[in-house]
Amino acid sequence: MAKIKTAIKKLDEFNDLIVEPEPIDQFIKWYQEAIKFKVDQPDAMYLSTAGLSGQPSGRIVLLKKVNNKGFVFFTNYLSFKGNEISLNPFVSLNFHWKEIERQVRILGKASKVPKKESDDYFNTRTIESQVSAIISEQSSVVPGRQYLENNVREFIKKNNGKTIKRPGYWGGYRIKPFQFEFWQGREHRLHDRIQYRLEKGKWMTERLAP
Protein backbone atom coordinates (compact mmCIF):
# COMPACT_ATOMS: atom_id res chain seq x y z
CA MET A 1 0.00 0.00 0.00
CA ALA A 2 2.90 2.36 0.73
CA LYS A 3 4.05 2.00 -2.88
CA ILE A 4 0.56 2.75 -4.12
CA LYS A 5 0.36 5.88 -1.99
CA THR A 6 3.67 7.02 -3.46
CA ALA A 7 2.23 6.45 -6.92
CA ILE A 8 -0.79 8.57 -6.05
CA LYS A 9 1.46 11.47 -5.11
CA LYS A 10 3.04 11.25 -8.55
CA LEU A 11 -0.33 11.06 -10.28
CA ASP A 12 -2.35 13.58 -8.29
CA GLU A 13 -1.91 16.61 -10.56
CA PHE A 14 -4.80 16.60 -13.03
CA ASN A 15 -6.28 19.57 -14.82
CA ASP A 16 -7.78 20.58 -18.15
CA LEU A 17 -4.41 21.92 -19.36
CA ILE A 18 -2.62 18.56 -19.27
CA VAL A 19 -5.33 16.15 -20.43
CA GLU A 20 -5.16 14.39 -23.77
CA PRO A 21 -7.18 16.11 -26.55
CA GLU A 22 -9.13 12.88 -27.15
CA PRO A 23 -10.88 11.33 -24.12
CA ILE A 24 -10.30 7.77 -25.35
CA ASP A 25 -6.55 8.48 -25.27
CA GLN A 26 -6.92 9.87 -21.75
CA PHE A 27 -8.86 6.78 -20.70
CA ILE A 28 -6.28 4.39 -22.18
CA LYS A 29 -3.52 6.29 -20.36
CA TRP A 30 -5.33 5.94 -17.02
CA TYR A 31 -6.28 2.33 -17.75
CA GLN A 32 -2.65 1.42 -18.42
CA GLU A 33 -1.63 3.14 -15.18
CA ALA A 34 -4.31 1.17 -13.30
CA ILE A 35 -2.76 -2.02 -14.65
CA LYS A 36 0.76 -0.80 -13.87
CA PHE A 37 -0.13 -0.13 -10.22
CA LYS A 38 -1.92 -3.50 -9.95
CA VAL A 39 -5.44 -2.23 -9.37
CA ASP A 40 -7.79 -5.12 -8.62
CA GLN A 41 -9.73 -5.92 -11.81
CA PRO A 42 -9.08 -2.69 -13.73
CA ASP A 43 -11.31 -4.01 -16.54
CA ALA A 44 -14.41 -4.21 -14.31
CA MET A 45 -16.95 -1.59 -15.33
CA TYR A 46 -20.37 -0.80 -13.90
CA LEU A 47 -22.87 -0.80 -16.76
CA SER A 48 -26.17 1.01 -16.23
CA THR A 49 -29.13 0.55 -18.55
CA ALA A 50 -32.76 1.65 -18.52
CA GLY A 51 -35.74 0.33 -20.46
CA LEU A 52 -38.82 2.24 -21.53
CA SER A 53 -39.95 2.69 -17.92
CA GLY A 54 -36.86 4.79 -17.20
CA GLN A 55 -35.98 2.62 -14.18
CA PRO A 56 -32.18 2.25 -14.21
CA SER A 57 -30.48 -1.06 -13.47
CA GLY A 58 -26.79 -1.80 -13.13
CA ARG A 59 -24.30 -4.62 -13.02
CA ILE A 60 -20.56 -5.24 -13.39
CA VAL A 61 -19.34 -6.40 -16.80
CA LEU A 62 -15.79 -6.78 -18.10
CA LEU A 63 -14.16 -4.50 -20.65
CA LYS A 64 -12.77 -6.66 -23.47
CA LYS A 65 -11.64 -4.00 -25.93
CA VAL A 66 -11.23 -0.23 -26.04
CA ASN A 67 -10.14 1.91 -28.98
CA ASN A 68 -11.28 5.03 -30.81
CA LYS A 69 -14.48 3.21 -31.80
CA GLY A 70 -15.59 2.71 -28.19
CA PHE A 71 -15.82 0.21 -25.34
CA VAL A 72 -16.68 -3.46 -25.99
CA PHE A 73 -18.14 -6.12 -23.71
CA PHE A 74 -19.86 -9.44 -24.43
CA THR A 75 -23.09 -10.93 -23.10
CA ASN A 76 -26.32 -12.75 -23.93
CA TYR A 77 -28.43 -10.48 -26.16
CA LEU A 78 -31.60 -11.92 -24.56
CA SER A 79 -30.47 -11.06 -21.01
CA PHE A 80 -32.12 -8.35 -18.94
CA LYS A 81 -29.49 -5.81 -19.98
CA GLY A 82 -29.72 -6.93 -23.59
CA ASN A 83 -33.48 -6.42 -23.62
CA GLU A 84 -33.11 -2.97 -22.07
CA ILE A 85 -30.46 -1.96 -24.61
CA SER A 86 -32.76 -3.07 -27.43
CA LEU A 87 -35.41 -0.69 -26.09
CA ASN A 88 -33.09 2.14 -25.09
CA PRO A 89 -29.47 2.05 -26.36
CA PHE A 90 -28.30 4.96 -24.19
CA VAL A 91 -26.18 3.60 -21.33
CA SER A 92 -23.53 4.65 -18.83
CA LEU A 93 -20.26 3.08 -17.65
CA ASN A 94 -18.30 3.65 -14.49
CA PHE A 95 -14.75 2.51 -13.71
CA HIS A 96 -13.66 2.76 -10.08
CA TRP A 97 -9.96 2.24 -9.40
CA LYS A 98 -9.94 2.60 -5.64
CA GLU A 99 -6.24 1.88 -5.13
CA ILE A 100 -5.20 4.95 -7.13
CA GLU A 101 -8.22 7.08 -6.18
CA ARG A 102 -9.64 7.42 -9.67
CA GLN A 103 -13.00 7.04 -11.37
CA VAL A 104 -14.08 7.41 -14.98
CA ARG A 105 -17.75 7.92 -15.85
CA ILE A 106 -18.89 7.54 -19.45
CA LEU A 107 -22.18 8.22 -21.23
CA GLY A 108 -22.72 6.60 -24.61
CA LYS A 109 -24.87 4.67 -27.03
CA ALA A 110 -24.65 0.88 -27.34
CA SER A 111 -24.88 -1.17 -30.52
CA LYS A 112 -24.02 -4.76 -31.44
CA VAL A 113 -20.54 -5.40 -32.81
CA PRO A 114 -20.22 -7.15 -36.21
CA LYS A 115 -20.86 -10.92 -36.12
CA LYS A 116 -17.25 -11.72 -37.04
CA GLU A 117 -15.99 -9.74 -34.05
CA SER A 118 -18.29 -11.74 -31.76
CA ASP A 119 -17.22 -15.00 -33.44
CA ASP A 120 -13.53 -14.17 -33.04
CA TYR A 121 -13.91 -13.44 -29.33
CA PHE A 122 -16.17 -16.46 -28.69
CA ASN A 123 -13.51 -18.71 -30.22
CA THR A 124 -10.92 -17.49 -27.68
CA ARG A 125 -13.06 -18.57 -24.72
CA THR A 126 -12.58 -21.84 -22.89
CA ILE A 127 -14.83 -24.75 -23.85
CA GLU A 128 -16.54 -24.48 -20.47
CA SER A 129 -17.33 -20.80 -21.00
CA GLN A 130 -18.57 -21.47 -24.52
CA VAL A 131 -20.94 -24.17 -23.28
CA SER A 132 -22.21 -21.96 -20.45
CA ALA A 133 -22.97 -19.17 -22.94
CA ILE A 134 -24.95 -21.61 -25.09
CA ILE A 135 -27.03 -23.41 -22.45
CA SER A 136 -27.85 -20.44 -20.22
CA GLU A 137 -31.06 -18.56 -20.95
CA GLN A 138 -29.55 -15.64 -19.09
CA SER A 139 -31.83 -13.73 -16.69
CA SER A 140 -34.70 -16.24 -17.08
CA VAL A 141 -36.12 -18.13 -14.07
CA VAL A 142 -34.82 -21.72 -13.79
CA PRO A 143 -35.84 -24.60 -11.46
CA GLY A 144 -32.44 -24.77 -9.79
CA ARG A 145 -28.70 -25.26 -10.29
CA GLN A 146 -29.19 -28.93 -11.08
CA TYR A 147 -31.21 -27.90 -14.14
CA LEU A 148 -28.24 -25.88 -15.44
CA GLU A 149 -25.71 -28.64 -14.71
CA ASN A 150 -27.92 -31.20 -16.47
CA ASN A 151 -28.11 -28.93 -19.52
CA VAL A 152 -24.31 -28.69 -19.60
CA ARG A 153 -23.89 -32.47 -19.44
CA GLU A 154 -26.56 -33.03 -22.09
CA PHE A 155 -24.99 -30.50 -24.45
CA ILE A 156 -21.51 -31.99 -24.05
CA LYS A 157 -22.90 -35.50 -24.62
CA LYS A 158 -24.65 -34.47 -27.86
CA ASN A 159 -21.76 -32.38 -29.18
CA ASN A 160 -18.73 -34.37 -28.11
CA GLY A 161 -15.98 -33.88 -30.67
CA LYS A 162 -17.86 -31.22 -32.62
CA THR A 163 -16.73 -27.63 -33.15
CA ILE A 164 -18.74 -25.33 -30.92
CA LYS A 165 -20.16 -22.32 -32.72
CA ARG A 166 -21.28 -19.06 -31.19
CA PRO A 167 -25.07 -18.89 -30.78
CA GLY A 168 -26.77 -15.94 -32.46
CA TYR A 169 -28.17 -14.74 -29.12
CA TRP A 170 -24.68 -14.17 -27.67
CA GLY A 171 -22.21 -11.51 -28.72
CA GLY A 172 -20.68 -8.13 -28.15
CA TYR A 173 -21.86 -4.57 -27.67
CA ARG A 174 -19.80 -1.51 -28.47
CA ILE A 175 -20.52 1.66 -26.51
CA LYS A 176 -19.76 4.78 -28.49
CA PRO A 177 -19.19 7.59 -25.96
CA PHE A 178 -20.37 11.16 -26.15
CA GLN A 179 -19.43 12.30 -22.63
CA PHE A 180 -16.67 11.45 -20.13
CA GLU A 181 -15.83 12.51 -16.60
CA PHE A 182 -12.38 11.79 -15.17
CA TRP A 183 -12.27 11.99 -11.37
CA GLN A 184 -9.03 12.15 -9.40
CA GLY A 185 -9.21 12.02 -5.61
CA ARG A 186 -7.38 14.80 -3.80
CA GLU A 187 -6.87 15.82 -0.16
CA HIS A 188 -9.68 17.42 1.85
CA ARG A 189 -12.23 16.28 -0.77
CA LEU A 190 -11.09 19.00 -3.18
CA HIS A 191 -11.13 16.46 -5.98
CA ASP A 192 -10.18 17.03 -9.61
CA ARG A 193 -13.03 16.45 -12.09
CA ILE A 194 -12.45 16.99 -15.79
CA GLN A 195 -15.34 16.52 -18.18
CA TYR A 196 -15.28 15.97 -21.94
CA ARG A 197 -18.42 16.72 -23.98
CA LEU A 198 -18.88 15.99 -27.66
CA GLU A 199 -20.19 19.08 -29.44
CA LYS A 200 -20.63 19.19 -33.22
CA GLY A 201 -18.07 16.43 -33.65
CA LYS A 202 -15.44 18.04 -31.41
CA TRP A 203 -14.50 17.23 -27.83
CA MET A 204 -14.76 20.11 -25.35
CA THR A 205 -13.08 19.92 -21.93
CA GLU A 206 -14.09 21.68 -18.73
CA ARG A 207 -13.48 21.43 -14.99
CA LEU A 208 -16.34 20.51 -12.66
CA ALA A 209 -16.62 21.54 -9.03
CA PRO A 210 -15.90 18.65 -6.64
C-alpha positions as CSV (number, residue, x, y, z in Angstrom):
1,M,0.0,0.0,0.0
2,A,2.9,2.4,0.7
3,K,4.1,2.0,-2.9
4,I,0.6,2.7,-4.1
5,K,0.4,5.9,-2.0
6,T,3.7,7.0,-3.5
7,A,2.2,6.4,-6.9
8,I,-0.8,8.6,-6.0
9,K,1.5,11.5,-5.1
10,K,3.0,11.2,-8.6
11,L,-0.3,11.1,-10.3
12,D,-2.3,13.6,-8.3
13,E,-1.9,16.6,-10.6
14,F,-4.8,16.6,-13.0
15,N,-6.3,19.6,-14.8
16,D,-7.8,20.6,-18.2
17,L,-4.4,21.9,-19.4
18,I,-2.6,18.6,-19.3
19,V,-5.3,16.2,-20.4
20,E,-5.2,14.4,-23.8
21,P,-7.2,16.1,-26.5
22,E,-9.1,12.9,-27.1
23,P,-10.9,11.3,-24.1
24,I,-10.3,7.8,-25.4
25,D,-6.5,8.5,-25.3
26,Q,-6.9,9.9,-21.8
27,F,-8.9,6.8,-20.7
28,I,-6.3,4.4,-22.2
29,K,-3.5,6.3,-20.4
30,W,-5.3,5.9,-17.0
31,Y,-6.3,2.3,-17.8
32,Q,-2.7,1.4,-18.4
33,E,-1.6,3.1,-15.2
34,A,-4.3,1.2,-13.3
35,I,-2.8,-2.0,-14.7
36,K,0.8,-0.8,-13.9
37,F,-0.1,-0.1,-10.2
38,K,-1.9,-3.5,-9.9
39,V,-5.4,-2.2,-9.4
40,D,-7.8,-5.1,-8.6
41,Q,-9.7,-5.9,-11.8
42,P,-9.1,-2.7,-13.7
43,D,-11.3,-4.0,-16.5
44,A,-14.4,-4.2,-14.3
45,M,-17.0,-1.6,-15.3
46,Y,-20.4,-0.8,-13.9
47,L,-22.9,-0.8,-16.8
48,S,-26.2,1.0,-16.2
49,T,-29.1,0.6,-18.6
50,A,-32.8,1.6,-18.5
51,G,-35.7,0.3,-20.5
52,L,-38.8,2.2,-21.5
53,S,-39.9,2.7,-17.9
54,G,-36.9,4.8,-17.2
55,Q,-36.0,2.6,-14.2
56,P,-32.2,2.2,-14.2
57,S,-30.5,-1.1,-13.5
58,G,-26.8,-1.8,-13.1
59,R,-24.3,-4.6,-13.0
60,I,-20.6,-5.2,-13.4
61,V,-19.3,-6.4,-16.8
62,L,-15.8,-6.8,-18.1
63,L,-14.2,-4.5,-20.7
64,K,-12.8,-6.7,-23.5
65,K,-11.6,-4.0,-25.9
66,V,-11.2,-0.2,-26.0
67,N,-10.1,1.9,-29.0
68,N,-11.3,5.0,-30.8
69,K,-14.5,3.2,-31.8
70,G,-15.6,2.7,-28.2
71,F,-15.8,0.2,-25.3
72,V,-16.7,-3.5,-26.0
73,F,-18.1,-6.1,-23.7
74,F,-19.9,-9.4,-24.4
75,T,-23.1,-10.9,-23.1
76,N,-26.3,-12.7,-23.9
77,Y,-28.4,-10.5,-26.2
78,L,-31.6,-11.9,-24.6
79,S,-30.5,-11.1,-21.0
80,F,-32.1,-8.3,-18.9
81,K,-29.5,-5.8,-20.0
82,G,-29.7,-6.9,-23.6
83,N,-33.5,-6.4,-23.6
84,E,-33.1,-3.0,-22.1
85,I,-30.5,-2.0,-24.6
86,S,-32.8,-3.1,-27.4
87,L,-35.4,-0.7,-26.1
88,N,-33.1,2.1,-25.1
89,P,-29.5,2.0,-26.4
90,F,-28.3,5.0,-24.2
91,V,-26.2,3.6,-21.3
92,S,-23.5,4.6,-18.8
93,L,-20.3,3.1,-17.7
94,N,-18.3,3.7,-14.5
95,F,-14.8,2.5,-13.7
96,H,-13.7,2.8,-10.1
97,W,-10.0,2.2,-9.4
98,K,-9.9,2.6,-5.6
99,E,-6.2,1.9,-5.1
100,I,-5.2,5.0,-7.1
101,E,-8.2,7.1,-6.2
102,R,-9.6,7.4,-9.7
103,Q,-13.0,7.0,-11.4
104,V,-14.1,7.4,-15.0
105,R,-17.7,7.9,-15.9
106,I,-18.9,7.5,-19.5
107,L,-22.2,8.2,-21.2
108,G,-22.7,6.6,-24.6
109,K,-24.9,4.7,-27.0
110,A,-24.6,0.9,-27.3
111,S,-24.9,-1.2,-30.5
112,K,-24.0,-4.8,-31.4
113,V,-20.5,-5.4,-32.8
114,P,-20.2,-7.2,-36.2
115,K,-20.9,-10.9,-36.1
116,K,-17.3,-11.7,-37.0
117,E,-16.0,-9.7,-34.1
118,S,-18.3,-11.7,-31.8
119,D,-17.2,-15.0,-33.4
120,D,-13.5,-14.2,-33.0
121,Y,-13.9,-13.4,-29.3
122,F,-16.2,-16.5,-28.7
123,N,-13.5,-18.7,-30.2
124,T,-10.9,-17.5,-27.7
125,R,-13.1,-18.6,-24.7
126,T,-12.6,-21.8,-22.9
127,I,-14.8,-24.8,-23.9
128,E,-16.5,-24.5,-20.5
129,S,-17.3,-20.8,-21.0
130,Q,-18.6,-21.5,-24.5
131,V,-20.9,-24.2,-23.3
132,S,-22.2,-22.0,-20.5
133,A,-23.0,-19.2,-22.9
134,I,-24.9,-21.6,-25.1
135,I,-27.0,-23.4,-22.5
136,S,-27.8,-20.4,-20.2
137,E,-31.1,-18.6,-20.9
138,Q,-29.6,-15.6,-19.1
139,S,-31.8,-13.7,-16.7
140,S,-34.7,-16.2,-17.1
141,V,-36.1,-18.1,-14.1
142,V,-34.8,-21.7,-13.8
143,P,-35.8,-24.6,-11.5
144,G,-32.4,-24.8,-9.8
145,R,-28.7,-25.3,-10.3
146,Q,-29.2,-28.9,-11.1
147,Y,-31.2,-27.9,-14.1
148,L,-28.2,-25.9,-15.4
149,E,-25.7,-28.6,-14.7
150,N,-27.9,-31.2,-16.5
151,N,-28.1,-28.9,-19.5
152,V,-24.3,-28.7,-19.6
153,R,-23.9,-32.5,-19.4
154,E,-26.6,-33.0,-22.1
155,F,-25.0,-30.5,-24.4
156,I,-21.5,-32.0,-24.0
157,K,-22.9,-35.5,-24.6
158,K,-24.7,-34.5,-27.9
159,N,-21.8,-32.4,-29.2
160,N,-18.7,-34.4,-28.1
161,G,-16.0,-33.9,-30.7
162,K,-17.9,-31.2,-32.6
163,T,-16.7,-27.6,-33.1
164,I,-18.7,-25.3,-30.9
165,K,-20.2,-22.3,-32.7
166,R,-21.3,-19.1,-31.2
167,P,-25.1,-18.9,-30.8
168,G,-26.8,-15.9,-32.5
169,Y,-28.2,-14.7,-29.1
170,W,-24.7,-14.2,-27.7
171,G,-22.2,-11.5,-28.7
172,G,-20.7,-8.1,-28.1
173,Y,-21.9,-4.6,-27.7
174,R,-19.8,-1.5,-28.5
175,I,-20.5,1.7,-26.5
176,K,-19.8,4.8,-28.5
177,P,-19.2,7.6,-26.0
178,F,-20.4,11.2,-26.2
179,Q,-19.4,12.3,-22.6
180,F,-16.7,11.5,-20.1
181,E,-15.8,12.5,-16.6
182,F,-12.4,11.8,-15.2
183,W,-12.3,12.0,-11.4
184,Q,-9.0,12.2,-9.4
185,G,-9.2,12.0,-5.6
186,R,-7.4,14.8,-3.8
187,E,-6.9,15.8,-0.2
188,H,-9.7,17.4,1.8
189,R,-12.2,16.3,-0.8
190,L,-11.1,19.0,-3.2
191,H,-11.1,16.5,-6.0
192,D,-10.2,17.0,-9.6
193,R,-13.0,16.4,-12.1
194,I,-12.4,17.0,-15.8
195,Q,-15.3,16.5,-18.2
196,Y,-15.3,16.0,-21.9
197,R,-18.4,16.7,-24.0
198,L,-18.9,16.0,-27.7
199,E,-20.2,19.1,-29.4
200,K,-20.6,19.2,-33.2
201,G,-18.1,16.4,-33.7
202,K,-15.4,18.0,-31.4
203,W,-14.5,17.2,-27.8
204,M,-14.8,20.1,-25.3
205,T,-13.1,19.9,-21.9
206,E,-14.1,21.7,-18.7
207,R,-13.5,21.4,-15.0
208,L,-16.3,20.5,-12.7
209,A,-16.6,21.5,-9.0
210,P,-15.9,18.7,-6.6
